[in-house]
Amino acid sequence: MRWINYFSSIIYIELSILVFTAIIWAHQSNLNSLTLVAALAAVVGVVGGILRILEKLVSEFSKTNESKLKHSEDLIKEVFEHIAINGYVDYKNDEIIESPVKWSESDREYQAVQHLKTGYSEIYHEYLFAQECAEILIKDIVKKFQQYRRIVEQKLTEAQIQLPASDKFVDFKTKRYNKKFVKNRLFDEVRTGKFTDIVISGFESSSLVWDVTNFAYGNTDSLEHLKNVIEKIRKDKEIIDIITEIESKKIQLRNNTALDRFNIRKKEIIEQVRIKHKPLYGKCDDNRFF
């Protein structure tokens, strides 16, 4: 708006000079009154036309600016005010669960990113760097989890456990052991360094109890063998090293300083729109305004 006011002021000055010049020229040229009036009328017509054009420009600019501001306020509410959440990797029930960096659940997040890319280069690159750092670490952690599962699976197979592996409970007399539970419990105990006893419970229908969970059913000899195998695996140096590396990388993932900087810097954008009432810089694919 300010530049239009400046432009209007200049036009007013220029037109005033033009009218004054026309009057002097008419006087020096000894034009009669009728000619002078006609000349002045023409000048006034031009002035009026220019002023009407300026008025329309100001009106259109004002409407567009209001629309841009509304668009910006909507994006602030739907996307920018949300805290970007770091990516993570977890291991539950023998499943690897991963999630990338998330900013907002809004389907308009891509528009916010377009504004960042075209209007806030430094903040945009902080966001990109945060995503890239998280993505690299997540891939590394997933590979390590896969390595852990593969090695434990291999050791359980080589041990020739005389019980079928099944995570589905049938009844207390059905011989089986829950391999998924074994993998998960092994991982948690090695990760925390807190080891609990594995005990055989029962007589005719024996079960193997780890902490408070019955995870295997069978004869005493099979259960004793399974217990020894598990206790050996949870002391295995290769397993311990893999889990230690996973935990180290998970700490690095949590300490995503680029994402912290992004969450701080985008407060400047929120302040620009909500406090200073200025539309977002840059552009997005909303062709109504940009």
N, C-alpha and C positions, 0 to 999 in steps of 0.2 A: 504493500500500500504506500509506503513512504516514497518509493521512486515515482509513483504516479503523481503524488502531490508536488514533488519537485518539478516533474515534467509540466504539470498544469501551470505552476508559477512562471516557468520560463515562457510558456505559450502566451500567458496573459501579458507579460512584459513585451514580448515580440509583437503582439497584436497592437498594443498601445503605441509602440514605436511606429508600426505600420500606419495606424490611423493618423498619428501626428504628422508623419512624412507625407501622407496623402493630402492633408489639409495645406501644408506648406507648398507642395507641388501645385496644387490647384490655385493657390493664391498667386504664386509666381507666374503661372501660365495664364493668368487673367481669365480663368474659366468663369462662365456665367453661373448663376446660382443653381440653375436646373442641373447643369452638368456636375457641379460640385455635390449636390444632393444625391445624384445617381451614383457617383463614385463612392460616396460615403455609404450609401445603401448596399452597394456591392461588397464593400469591406465588411460592413456589419453582417451581411449574409454569410460571408466566409467565416467570420468569427463565430456566429451562431452555429454553423454546421460543425466547426471544429469542437466547440464546447459540447455539443450533443454527442459527438463521437467519443469525447473524453468521458462524458457522464456514463455512456454505455459501457466503455472499457472498465471504468471503476466499478460499475455494478456487476459486470461479468466476473471481474477479478475477485470481487468480494465474495460472490457466490461460490466460485471455484475454491477460494481459500477456505471457506467454511466447510465445504465438502471434503477437502483434503484433511482438515483438522478433525472432522468427524471420523473419517477413515483411519486417521492416526490414532485417535482415542480408542477406537474399536480394537485395533491391533495391540495397543498397550494393554487393554483389559484382557484380551483373549490370549495374548502370547507374552509380551515383554515383561509383564509384572510377575510371571511365573519364574520360579527359580529353576535353572537348568540342573538336572540331576545327573550325577555321575553314572557311568556304566558299571556293571558288576558281573561277576561269575559266581555261581553257587553249585553245590553238589548235594543232591538230595535223592534218596531212593535209587541210587545208582544212575541218576540222570544228571547231565550237565546243563545247567540253566544259565543262559547269558542274556545280557541286555546292553545295548549301546547307550551312549549319552542321550538323555531325553530332556527336551526343553518344555514342550507343551503338548497336550493331547488335541489341541485345536487343528482342524484341517486347513487353517490359514497360516500355519507356522511358516510354510514356504514363502509367503508374501513378506513376512517379517525378515526372513533370511535374505530375500531380494533387496529389501531396504538396507540391511546391514552391508551387503555386498557393494551396493552402488552409492551409499551415502555415509557409511561409517567404516571405512577400510580397516582401521586399526582394531576396532572391536570385532569386526567380522573375522579377522585373522586369528584373534584370540579364541573365538568359537571354533574355527577350523582346527587350530592346533590342539585344543582340548579334545575334540572328537578323534583326531589322529592318534594322540597319545593313548587315549583309552582303547581305541581299536587295536593298536599294536599289542598292548598288555593283555587285552581280553583274548586275542588269538594265542598268545604265548601260554596263558593260564589254561585255556581249553586244551591245548596240545599236551600240557603236563597232566591234566586230569585224565585224558585219554591214555597217556602212558601209564599212569597209576592203575587204571582199570585193567589195562592189558597185562601188566606184570602180575597183579594180584590174581587175575583169571588164570594166567599161565601157571602160577605157583599152586593154586588150588587144583588145577588139572593134573599137574605132575605128581601131586601128593596122593593121587588115586583114592580119594575119599569114597568109602563104600556106602554113600547115601546119595540119592538123586537130588539135584538142586531144583528147588521150586519155591517161589515166594507166595504161593497160594496154599492156604491152610485147608486141609481136608478133614482130618480128625487126629486125635492124639496117637492113634495106632499106626498111622501112615508114615512110613520111613521117608524122611526128607530133611533138607536144611535150606534155610533162606539165604541164598548167595548174595542177594542185593543188600540184605541187612548186614551181612558179614563185611562187605566192602565199605559200606557207609560207616559202620561202627569202628572198623579198623582205622579209617581215615580220621574220624573225630578224635579217637584216643591218641593217635600219633600226633595229631595237630595240637592237642591241648597238653599232651604229656601226662595225662591222668588215666592210668590203666586200672580197670576193674576186673575182678576175678570172674573166670568162666567156670561154672560148676555143673556137675551132673545131678539131676534131680529125678526122683522116682525109682521104682524097682522093676516091675514087669514091663511097663511102658515108660522108658526113660526119656528124659529131655535134657537139652543143653541150655543153660540159662546164662545170659550175659547181662550183667547189671540186673534188670528185673524182667528181661524179655526172653521168653522161650522161643528159640530160633531153630532148633533142630530136634528131631525125634528119631529114635532108633535103638539098637541094642547098645549096651554099655561100651563094648570094644570100639564100635564105629564112632561113637560120640567122643570117647577118649582120644582117638586118633585125630578127629576133627579139631578138638580143643588144642592138642599139641601143635597141629599145623598152624592154627591161627596165632598162637602165642609166639611161634617162630617167625611168622610173617611180620608181626607188629614190632619185632626187634630187628628186622632186616634193614641194613644200612641203605640200600638202594631205595627202599620205600620211604625211609625217614628223610633222605636227601630230596626226593621228589616233592614230598609234602612240605618240607621246609622252604623249598624254592617257590612252591605255589603260594604259600603264606607271605613270602617276601614280595612277590609280584602283586599280590592283592593289596598290600600296604601301599605300594607305589601307585596302584590304580586309585585307591581312596584319596591319596595326596595329589590330586590333579590340580595343581596351582593355576594352570591356564584357565580351567573352568571357574575357579574362584575369582580370578581377575575379570573374566567375562561377566559373571554375576554382579560384580561391583561396578564395572564400566557401564553396563546397560542401564544402571540407575540414572546416568546422565541423560539418556534418551527419554526415560520416563519423565524426568524433571522438565526436559525441553517441551514436551507436549502438555503435561498436566499443570505445570506452574507457569511456564513462559508462554504457553498457548501458541506454540509454533508447530506446524505440521512436520512429520517425519522427513528427513532428508532422503535423497535417492529416489528410486522408483521401483514399482513392482508391476505385475501383469494386469493390474486393475486399470484398464485403458480409459476409464472415465476421467482420470485426473492426470495420468502420467504419460 
